[in-house]
């Protein structure tokens, strides 16, 4: 089975802190994604990557950056956390190809105080 | 207009009932389609892919109508354990790869 592991299940940070969310997958997937999920808004794509060192903006990239130095790891960075970034963050991965399934990590509930 | 739209529900149905959800998408160039299930405070998990000819997996049937740009999910003989949020997912060509666009989900409650 594909395993996508997110480093923290719950995280509490203060406004202005730099926050790192880590995600590792063990199935040699080319694609990796970061979403945030908020009530009533569903999952929204922040950034994605289709190869090492490649990154593409999703629908809501403002206030975030990403890093993919190794194929298995995709990090989401909040440069200066704000309260409106309090959310559930979900990492996912897939093989390339239009019919490939998306596999999720268990999520990180981030609270910014 | 949202790219992928779903009725948020909740759909409250008795055990044993048949229930159907629809999902519409706006990009006619969308490539592939999926239904995911999400339990409360858990990550989404793949329920089934949706094929052009329609497909069935046990009590679940998925249909795709490209002309009208909608997909559907039918659940027969509902079980209490089917209570969850069902997410419609559309795969579109993005930069360098395909990206997955999610609907906001339809909540189902199956009642004893």
Interface residues (C-beta under 8 A of the other chain):
Chain A: X30 X31 X33 X35 X40 X41 X42 X43 X44 X45 X48 X50 X51 X54 X56 X58 X90 X92 X94 X96 X97 X98 X99 X100 X101 X102 X103 X104 X105 X106 X107
Chain B: X8 X31 X32 X34 X36 X42 X43 X44 X45 X46 X49 X87 X89 X91 X93 X94 X95 X96 X97 X98 X99 X100 X101 X102 X103 X104 X105
